[in-house]
Every structure is written in C-alpha cells, then in structure tokens.
Amino acid sequence: MFITLRSLLTQLKLLCWRPSTYAQTGEDLILEALSGEQKITSYLELGGCHPVYLSGSYKFYRAGAKGVIVEPNPLLARLYKFWRPRDAVVQAAIVAKPQNSITFYRFVAATLNTTDAAEAKQLVAQGYQALPTITVPALTPEALLKKHFSRTAPDVLSLDIEGGEDAILSAWPWDKANARPRFVVLETLSYTTRTPYVARIKAMEARGYRVAASTHINTIFERIEGAKVAKAKRKA
C-alpha cells in the first residue's frame, strides 16, 4: 500500500495542527480533568486508527506519556511509528479467542474498518464504500497484556474496533490487577443503528467501574477502588 501525495500533504498539514482536543468528542480533555494531579502517563488503544486525527491519546503523548497501540491497518500502523516513536505499535487485531489471523474489512472511511463481518455487511448496505479485505495477525487480550502490561495496568484503556467490543470485554481478565486500568473509554452508541449499548454500560458497572462521563457517543468509566470482581471463567 503506497502513500499518495494527498495523504502526504495531509500529514504535513497535521504537523501544524494544534487544537485543544484531538479526540472525537473531547474525551482527552475529560480524562485530563478526571485524572487531576495524578496525570495520565500510559494508555492502551485497541483500534487506534489515525495517530493524530480523532485520537484519544495523542494529547497525552504530546505531554510525555507513552503506551501501546493495537492497529490492524498496515498503513496506519506505519503512521504511528512516524508520528509517535515512543509508543509500541502492534499491527494486529484484538480477538476474544486464540487464533493466528483474521479477516479485516476495510472502508474508504478508515474509522469504519472492522473484523466483524456482520458490521461490515451492514455498513455496505448503508452505502459506505468498501475496500478489498486483507488478512491480519490476531492477538487475545491476555497475550497482549502479558507482553506489554505484565506488572501494572495502563492508566487508560480505549476500545473502539467497530463491532465485537462485547466479546473482547467478556474475554478481558478483569480479575487481574494488570488488566484493570484507571479509566476505560468505550463507544456506547451504535454507529449503524444509533441506539445506545445499555447492556455494555451495566456490564462495566458489574466489573467494578462507574460512569465518570459521557459524550453521548462514548462513555468514560472510572475504576472503583476496592471493588470486588468475580474471576472470569476461562475456556480451555
């Protein structure tokens, strides 16, 4: 996949872009306010998309933080390495069950890219232009945490993979200290149906998190210190 002249000009334009927020609906500003004096120094983004535009972590990167970005799109993964050399970039898709690879459905609007076949089919039916699919490496939550966060959890976990979030959240080892970030940012409004994911919010509350803020599209959950979490049932 080659970088076009238009794409290159876009990157040059972004070098001069200095907004107060880089996130989709100001989530970085909200997290900054919620964290207070205990500043955010690490993050884990599952489905990073662009390293600057609509990024929930770039503001923290610019302030000195660093983290791990899981992004299946090869071109976008390379852009992260250019824009954010301190971050660890994993060019793979997050999956609930162990498997070597998975089909990645791509769209002209890269923010809609997904590994969820049903989600991709619905997007096409709504008129969004699809690109040829590719096969990408796959990684489970436990394998990812074991390699990059074996001792302590990131300050922020952001999950935005356009379908399949609930399966990942169910597979997440919430009972382990290194898997319980201080904040979790989740999409809680369906892009295709525009209906809220009420069950997703209740599930996070059952995992020992409370709703700290909402931007209508996304919800920011904060860890409740001392909350008891039932150990997840692992399948052999």
C-alpha positions as CSV (number, residue, x, y, z in Angstrom):
1,M,0.0,0.0,0.0
2,F,1.6,3.3,-1.1
3,I,1.2,6.7,0.5
4,T,-0.4,9.0,-2.0
5,L,0.5,12.7,-2.5
6,R,-2.8,13.7,-0.9
7,S,-2.1,11.5,2.1
8,L,1.4,13.0,2.5
9,L,0.0,16.6,2.3
10,T,-2.5,15.7,5.0
11,Q,0.3,14.6,7.3
12,L,2.2,17.8,6.7
13,K,-0.9,19.8,7.5
14,L,-1.3,17.9,10.7
15,L,2.2,18.9,11.8
16,C,0.8,22.5,12.1
17,W,-2.5,21.5,13.7
18,R,-2.6,22.4,17.4
19,P,-6.2,22.1,18.7
20,S,-7.2,21.9,22.4
21,T,-8.5,18.4,21.8
22,Y,-7.6,15.7,19.3
23,A,-10.3,13.2,20.3
24,Q,-13.6,12.5,18.6
25,T,-15.7,14.4,21.2
26,G,-13.2,15.8,23.7
27,E,-12.6,12.6,25.6
28,D,-8.9,13.6,26.1
29,L,-9.9,16.8,27.8
30,I,-12.4,15.0,30.0
31,L,-9.8,12.4,31.0
32,E,-7.3,15.2,31.7
33,A,-9.9,16.8,34.1
34,L,-10.8,13.5,35.8
35,S,-7.2,12.4,36.4
36,G,-6.4,15.7,38.3
37,E,-2.9,15.8,39.7
38,Q,-2.4,12.1,39.0
39,K,-1.6,12.7,35.4
40,I,-2.1,10.0,32.7
41,T,1.3,8.5,31.8
42,S,0.3,5.3,29.9
43,Y,-2.5,4.1,27.7
44,L,-3.6,1.1,25.6
45,E,-5.6,1.7,22.5
46,L,-7.4,-1.2,20.8
47,G,-8.3,0.1,17.3
48,G,-6.1,3.2,17.2
49,C,-6.9,4.4,13.6
50,H,-5.0,7.6,12.9
51,P,-2.2,8.6,15.3
52,V,-3.4,12.3,15.5
53,Y,-6.7,12.9,13.9
54,L,-9.6,11.8,16.2
55,S,-7.0,10.3,18.6
56,G,-7.9,10.0,22.2
57,S,-4.3,9.6,23.3
58,Y,-2.3,12.0,21.2
59,K,-2.8,14.8,23.6
60,F,-1.2,12.7,26.4
61,Y,1.6,11.6,24.1
62,R,2.5,15.2,23.4
63,A,2.6,15.7,27.2
64,G,5.1,13.0,27.6
65,A,3.0,9.8,28.1
66,K,3.5,6.6,26.1
67,G,1.6,3.5,25.5
68,V,0.6,0.6,23.3
69,I,-1.4,1.0,20.1
70,V,-3.1,-2.1,18.5
71,E,-4.0,-1.2,14.9
72,P,-4.6,-3.8,12.2
73,N,-4.3,-1.5,9.2
74,P,-0.7,-1.7,7.9
75,L,-0.6,1.9,6.6
76,L,-2.0,3.4,9.8
77,A,0.4,1.3,11.9
78,R,3.3,2.7,10.0
79,L,2.0,6.2,10.5
80,Y,2.1,5.6,14.3
81,K,5.7,4.7,14.0
82,F,6.3,8.0,12.3
83,W,4.2,10.3,14.5
84,R,4.7,8.5,17.8
85,P,8.0,6.7,18.1
86,R,7.8,6.3,21.9
87,D,4.7,4.2,21.5
88,A,4.7,0.4,21.0
89,V,2.7,-0.3,17.8
90,V,1.2,-3.7,17.4
91,Q,-0.1,-4.3,13.8
92,A,-2.8,-6.9,14.7
93,A,-6.4,-7.2,15.5
94,I,-7.6,-7.9,19.1
95,V,-9.7,-11.1,19.3
96,A,-11.6,-12.9,22.1
97,K,-10.3,-16.4,21.3
98,P,-6.8,-17.6,20.3
99,Q,-6.3,-17.6,16.5
100,N,-3.4,-16.8,14.2
101,S,-5.2,-14.4,11.9
102,I,-8.5,-12.8,11.0
103,T,-10.2,-11.1,8.0
104,F,-10.0,-7.3,8.2
105,Y,-12.8,-5.4,6.4
106,R,-11.7,-2.0,5.2
107,F,-13.6,1.0,4.1
108,V,-12.7,4.3,2.4
109,A,-13.6,5.9,5.7
110,A,-10.9,4.1,7.8
111,T,-12.7,4.8,11.0
112,L,-15.2,2.2,10.0
113,N,-12.7,-0.6,9.5
114,T,-13.7,-3.8,11.4
115,T,-13.1,-7.5,11.8
116,D,-16.8,-8.0,12.4
117,A,-18.4,-9.5,9.2
118,A,-21.9,-8.6,10.2
119,E,-20.9,-5.0,11.0
120,A,-19.2,-4.7,7.6
121,K,-22.2,-6.1,5.8
122,Q,-24.5,-3.6,7.4
123,L,-22.1,-0.7,6.6
124,V,-22.1,-1.7,2.9
125,A,-25.9,-1.9,2.9
126,Q,-25.9,1.7,4.2
127,G,-23.8,2.8,1.3
128,Y,-20.3,3.0,2.7
129,Q,-17.7,2.2,0.2
130,A,-15.7,-0.9,1.0
131,L,-12.1,-1.7,0.0
132,P,-10.7,-5.2,-0.6
133,T,-10.4,-7.2,2.6
134,I,-7.0,-8.3,4.0
135,T,-5.8,-10.9,6.5
136,V,-4.1,-9.5,9.6
137,P,-2.5,-11.2,12.7
138,A,-4.7,-11.7,15.7
139,L,-4.0,-11.3,19.4
140,T,-6.0,-12.1,22.5
141,P,-6.3,-9.7,25.5
142,E,-4.3,-12.0,27.8
143,A,-1.4,-12.4,25.2
144,L,-1.3,-8.6,24.7
145,L,-1.3,-7.8,28.5
146,K,1.3,-10.5,29.2
147,K,3.7,-8.9,26.7
148,H,3.1,-5.2,27.3
149,F,1.5,-4.8,30.7
150,S,2.7,-7.8,32.8
151,R,3.0,-5.8,36.0
152,T,0.8,-2.8,36.0
153,A,-2.3,-1.8,34.1
154,P,-2.3,1.2,31.7
155,D,-3.9,4.4,33.1
156,V,-6.4,4.4,30.2
157,L,-7.8,1.6,28.1
158,S,-9.7,2.6,24.9
159,L,-11.6,0.1,22.9
160,D,-13.0,1.1,19.5
161,I,-13.0,-1.7,17.0
162,E,-16.3,-1.1,15.3
163,G,-18.0,-4.4,16.3
164,G,-17.0,-7.2,18.6
165,E,-16.3,-5.0,21.6
166,D,-18.6,-7.0,23.9
167,A,-16.8,-10.2,23.1
168,I,-13.4,-8.6,23.9
169,L,-14.8,-7.1,27.1
170,S,-16.1,-10.6,28.1
171,A,-12.7,-12.1,27.4
172,W,-10.8,-9.4,29.3
173,P,-9.3,-10.7,32.6
174,W,-10.9,-8.1,34.8
175,D,-10.0,-10.0,37.9
176,K,-6.2,-9.4,37.4
177,A,-4.6,-6.2,38.6
178,N,-2.7,-5.6,35.4
179,A,-5.9,-5.7,33.5
180,R,-7.8,-3.0,35.5
181,P,-6.9,0.4,34.1
182,R,-8.0,3.5,36.0
183,F,-10.2,4.6,33.0
184,V,-11.9,2.8,30.2
185,V,-13.2,4.6,27.2
186,L,-15.9,2.7,25.2
187,E,-18.3,3.5,22.4
188,T,-21.8,3.2,23.9
189,L,-23.8,4.4,20.9
190,S,-24.2,2.2,17.8
191,Y,-22.8,3.9,14.7
192,T,-25.1,1.9,12.3
193,T,-28.3,1.9,14.4
194,R,-27.8,5.0,16.6
195,T,-29.1,3.1,19.6
196,P,-27.3,3.1,23.0
197,Y,-25.5,0.0,24.3
198,V,-27.3,-0.1,27.7
199,A,-26.1,-3.7,28.4
200,R,-22.5,-2.6,27.9
201,I,-22.7,0.1,30.5
202,K,-24.3,-2.3,33.0
203,A,-21.6,-4.9,32.3
204,M,-18.9,-2.4,33.1
205,E,-20.6,-1.4,36.3
206,A,-20.7,-5.1,37.2
207,R,-16.9,-5.2,36.6
208,G,-16.2,-2.6,39.2
209,Y,-16.4,0.6,37.2
210,R,-18.6,3.6,37.4
211,V,-19.7,6.0,34.7
212,A,-17.5,9.1,35.1
213,A,-18.5,11.0,32.0
214,S,-20.4,10.6,28.7
215,T,-20.1,12.4,25.3
216,H,-23.2,10.6,24.0
217,I,-21.1,8.6,21.6
218,N,-18.5,7.4,24.1
219,T,-18.6,6.7,27.8
220,I,-15.7,7.1,30.2
221,F,-15.7,4.6,33.0
222,E,-13.6,5.0,36.2
223,R,-12.3,2.2,38.3
224,I,-13.9,1.8,41.7
225,E,-11.1,1.2,44.2
226,G,-11.6,-1.9,46.3
227,A,-14.5,-3.2,44.1
228,K,-14.7,-7.0,44.1
229,V,-14.7,-8.6,40.6
230,A,-15.7,-12.2,40.1
231,K,-12.9,-14.2,38.5
232,A,-13.7,-14.7,34.8
233,K,-14.4,-18.2,33.6
234,R,-11.7,-19.4,31.2
235,K,-12.5,-21.9,28.5
236,A,-9.8,-24.5,27.8
